[in-house]
Amino acid sequence: MRLFRLTIATIFQRNSWAICAFAVIAMPFVLPVISSATEKPLLLQPARILAAWNTLWICSLSWGLFTAAREGEVNAKSGVGEYFLTTGVSATRQLFEIWLAVFCFISPLTIITALICQFAAAPADPAEHSMWWTLNLQYASLFLLVIAPLLALATALASRFGGITGFAVTLFLTLYGLYGVGYLDNMLRIEENPLLQGFLLFSPQYRFADLTQRLYFKSGALPPAAFWMMIVYFAGILAVYAGVSRLCFRTKLSA
Amino acid sequence: MTHQAPSIHLDSGLEIGYGSPIARFGESVILSGGTHFLLARNGRGKTTLLRTLARTLKPVAGSFQVEGFPQYLPEDLRFDASITPAMIFRMLLPKARLADALELAASIELDVRKPYGRLSTGNRRKTNLIAAEFSVKPETGNILLLDEPFSGLDAFARQTFEEIWRKSAANVLRLVSCHPDYDSMEMPSALMIEGKSARHLQGNGQTWSQLKSLLN
């Protein structure tokens, strides 16, 4: 795991992760205070939920994808990937080690967000409170399942097409999956279009993994059947992205 | 401790290049532990041969065998600018060898606390070389393919590395591409690429001054 250790150390040394860590810890407490929630204490906890999870999404989609893309590009361009390849570290293994290093920064941020939500924004009502753990756990699991293959894809695309492409494509894909598919779905309800319907069918429905509104409106945990269906759906996307990432990933610039 | 001796067998007819051949071995070549120099003018295939032997590039024709743990150190290998050599060594080297690596770094005046991006070309080269040299596996044969390791390196550091190379000649085979800068440099074993043909020249007392006239 030498490449993993080197990548971890490199990311750690750059310090930009600290900004994300600070944002994820501080924003859920700072943003509600400077919002209209101060006038209505009842809104303080929902505001904290919004701040916590939205900060995590923003940090993961900006810093996370950017870092993953940068590491993939640097590995291919700097000769490090080629060096490791000659020592027997295969391209698959290199992609895994780089991905794991970035994921090791994203997963604690997710856990921190879930814990803030659990302990600083839990509802007082005992019935709602009992579901809070489950919902937070479900959200954290789905979030990690969504972000993990996107990090690998950003790394792989960047290693082949450059850092900007790796970052931009995965960012667009995520935003489309979070918001674009919703608009497309609404549009198709008004006017049917078989072509767009097919496009929608094969689009990544990341909006289902965003449980912020469910927490916000205290709608309770997802029913187990629905949750496991989503796990299987996002695991399927993970498998597809893992395959695409491996096909795209390269350890050195072509001659 | 017994270990498998490192070796490289280049079969007769081996052709290297990117799609079309740029050099061909007319006779088979066998290299064993020790230091072997790879000499050619610019663009004649030194890096191509090293990459071929490292298996990151396919030969155009022919075959070869490499026995031992390989490491190819590209000439343009560079680590992230923000990371320090000390951290690179800590991440890449076995714990048991870290102290020796840091000691060597100190002896050749490599500031291991300075970020890699702020190091001079020579000091970056020292960092890369130390990382590769101390990644050598003592229990097995090793192949080190070094692309221009001396460029930018000061004479003292170069001497220090050559000393290390002499001491570990039994279980490390080093193929070193370089453009020597002094005539008396001894090269008892040299792979030379002249025009489009490559061959192995060896002899005790063989020096760069004798070999350079052969390069066209």
Chai-1 contact restraints between the chains, C-beta under 6 A:
chainA,res_idxA,chainB,res_idxB,connection_type,confidence,min_distance_angstrom,max_distance_angstrom,comment,restraint_id
A,R2,B,L92,contact,1.0,0.0,6.0,A-B,restraint_1
A,R5,B,M91,contact,1.0,0.0,6.0,A-B,restraint_2
A,L6,B,M91,contact,1.0,0.0,6.0,A-B,restraint_3
A,A9,B,M87,contact,1.0,0.0,6.0,A-B,restraint_4
A,A9,B,M91,contact,1.0,0.0,6.0,A-B,restraint_5
A,T10,B,D80,contact,1.0,0.0,6.0,A-B,restraint_6
A,T10,B,I83,contact,1.0,0.0,6.0,A-B,restraint_7
A,Q13,B,S82,contact,1.0,0.0,6.0,A-B,restraint_8
A,Q13,B,I83,contact,1.0,0.0,6.0,A-B,restraint_9
A,R14,B,S82,contact,1.0,0.0,6.0,A-B,restraint_10
A,S78,B,R78,contact,1.0,0.0,6.0,A-B,restraint_11
A,G79,B,P74,contact,1.0,0.0,6.0,A-B,restraint_12
A,G79,B,D76,contact,1.0,0.0,6.0,A-B,restraint_13
A,G79,B,L77,contact,1.0,0.0,6.0,A-B,restraint_14
A,E82,B,T56,contact,1.0,0.0,6.0,A-B,restraint_15
A,E82,B,P74,contact,1.0,0.0,6.0,A-B,restraint_16
A,Y83,B,L77,contact,1.0,0.0,6.0,A-B,restraint_17
A,L85,B,T56,contact,1.0,0.0,6.0,A-B,restraint_18
A,T86,B,A54,contact,1.0,0.0,6.0,A-B,restraint_19
A,T86,B,P70,contact,1.0,0.0,6.0,A-B,restraint_20
A,T86,B,Q71,contact,1.0,0.0,6.0,A-B,restraint_21
A,T86,B,Y72,contact,1.0,0.0,6.0,A-B,restraint_22
A,T87,B,Q71,contact,1.0,0.0,6.0,A-B,restraint_23
A,A255,B,Y18,contact,1.0,0.0,6.0,A-B,restraint_24
